[in-house]
Amino acid sequence: MTTPRAEDLARTHPDVKDAALLSLDGAPVLAVVPALFASAVEIRDHVWAALGDAGPRTVALVTELPQSSEELAALLPTLADTQKSLFEEPADALETQLRDIVQEAVQAPRVGVLDDFIDLGGDSLGAVALSTLVQERLGVDLLLETVFEASTVRGLAAAVRAGTS
Amino acid sequence: MTGPVDAAIAQAALETPDKPAVIETRARATRSVTWRELDDSTRARAAAIRDSVEGEPLVAVAVSSTLDGVMELAAALRTGLPVFPYNSRSPQGELDRLFALAADRYGPVHRPGAVPATPAEASARCAADYVLTGGGTSGTTKLIEGRIGPHVTSGMAMLLRRTGWTRGLRQLVPGPLYHAAPFTSLLSGLLDAHTVVVQGAFSAEKTAAAIEEHGVEWMQVTPSHMRAMLESADVTPERLTTLRGLLHTAAPCDEATKRGWIELIGAHRVFEMYGATEQIGMTLARGDEWLARPGTVGKGFLTQIRVLDENGAGLAPGQVGRIFMRRGSGRRPTGADLSSVEYTVDGFLTVGDHGRVDEDGYLFLSGRRSDMLTVGGSNVYPAEIERVVMELPGVRDVAVAGRDHPDFGSVPVAYVVTEPGTALTAAEINRHCRGALAVHKRPKHIEFVDELPRTEAGKLYRRLLPEPTLRAGRPTR
């Protein structure tokens, strides 16, 4: 039995209209055309749920599928942060702590340090949970605005450092 | 009975049975009910509504800003059935269209006191908790669905608490309860055990008296309300000392009015919210933030803001483009009426308003959706008025545009091209509009012109319409 293909798995997600797996500098990139709109992080997790670590680390939301790696390479830098999800592990202890907090606050299966809070499913309730947990464990008061502005584990780490310095 | 409103009313009656729940203050008399009385009577009324319906229809409620009006609305909300507040004073033609539209989407509509409509063959239960009417850019009325979530953690409830809102306070609702913002304020007040003060039709004098007499602590208003109150000699700082939060929405507020209110009650009590009935995200600005950046409508609240050009490319701070926001309520496009909303692939939504953000993320609006007028805080779409005027025999072409008005912000003016050889008068057009359009939508001035500035494709250059020859706002009847 063969492993399912990432683009076929992506198409089983209700928000996805079409998908293609391309490669960029030897790494797989999943390009996705949403039916209306979608969360790149959620599509990535949807594919990962079946493929595990073999799934692509990058998902890009596009209006039209690129036909080649060259087209993709030209397209990627023009995309907004929330139009692509690039999974990245924490770089230090603070990011690890914040990653765990975000994961708990939004109850996401897996959180990369560049994943956007709203893309992870974060809402007003999640924002309250997040700032409460940050208060409890790190002793820093985060404004709700900061949760949405900083929006990623990496951004939150910067905000926490600014808040404690 | 079920649902958050039912539970909240029962809970408030348990905690504060003798506290006033609703106060109606009129010129000659004040009436009120306590939370226990509200609980008892709306419980019975809700059961009666439940008994009189088959299935789970949309319950239409003719609302008025009176004690009885609030009680009827509270009772309908307690049933757990989807509730559809409407303006009973709308002309019959408009109401007929409205109910036909609702029946098309949700099946039979129950109107308490009216003969029940015959059940349609297929009618899925409306999935919303309430349905409000809004104007679509196409000029057709549209229905906007709302849900009553877990109250304390809903984005709206969190925003309200930033504006001096607390559980149990005394709130005045000056706006009509079938409009989204006043309805939402009332609903949140019911969920938060408020004492809600209503006063029938708005007047600056009544509002000042009600605030003083009942120690009103919070209210949500439109810039029109604010202007009227500033102009009234009855409105003095001494009478407003209990007010700890004033939240204004619905339309851009001019600078003089904003500064007037900041002087009247202090910058830390004046709040401005920008959002859309379509719930695409919202911003909030406190008075002191506004003073530091005059004209701002604030930073995004539980959302992210992006300004994009017409091709969808991101714009730098300071550049004007279309304002996109994200709903801070999860990722799914479900539950949203997206018919008048544009969106990006990653879920940023716009209703077409234009503006810019500064380096710190504060939003400034430069224009509402291109054609829409805001008349006294109500959205009016020229296309709806144009459609009604076009119905008249003898009208060849018509265009409606907004003209500035000192009290209402703007008023609609109709430019009419008549068929050759017809002797159509402004009076005849006005008469026709009276039967088909709510009062704020009727043209305040009719201008007869030889032709309209249109492209070859027929698209109207609304900005090229001439200034009316009569002062806008002067009635032509």
Chai-1 contact restraints between the chains, C-beta under 6 A:
chainA,res_idxA,chainB,res_idxB,connection_type,confidence,min_distance_angstrom,max_distance_angstrom,comment,restraint_id
A,P34,B,V345,contact,1.0,0.0,6.0,A-B,restraint_1
A,L36,B,P333,contact,1.0,0.0,6.0,A-B,restraint_2
A,F37,B,P333,contact,1.0,0.0,6.0,A-B,restraint_3
A,F37,B,Y343,contact,1.0,0.0,6.0,A-B,restraint_4
A,F37,B,V345,contact,1.0,0.0,6.0,A-B,restraint_5
A,F37,B,G347,contact,1.0,0.0,6.0,A-B,restraint_6
A,S39,B,R331,contact,1.0,0.0,6.0,A-B,restraint_7
A,L61,B,V345,contact,1.0,0.0,6.0,A-B,restraint_8
A,L61,B,D346,contact,1.0,0.0,6.0,A-B,restraint_9
A,T82,B,D346,contact,1.0,0.0,6.0,A-B,restraint_10
A,Q83,B,D346,contact,1.0,0.0,6.0,A-B,restraint_11
A,I118,B,R326,contact,1.0,0.0,6.0,A-B,restraint_12
A,G121,B,G330,contact,1.0,0.0,6.0,A-B,restraint_13
A,D123,B,G328,contact,1.0,0.0,6.0,A-B,restraint_14
A,D123,B,S329,contact,1.0,0.0,6.0,A-B,restraint_15
A,D123,B,G330,contact,1.0,0.0,6.0,A-B,restraint_16
A,S124,B,T153,contact,1.0,0.0,6.0,A-B,restraint_17
A,S124,B,G155,contact,1.0,0.0,6.0,A-B,restraint_18
A,S124,B,M158,contact,1.0,0.0,6.0,A-B,restraint_19
A,S124,B,L302,contact,1.0,0.0,6.0,A-B,restraint_20
A,S124,B,G328,contact,1.0,0.0,6.0,A-B,restraint_21
A,L125,B,T153,contact,1.0,0.0,6.0,A-B,restraint_22
A,E145,B,K299,contact,1.0,0.0,6.0,A-B,restraint_23
A,F148,B,Q304,contact,1.0,0.0,6.0,A-B,restraint_24
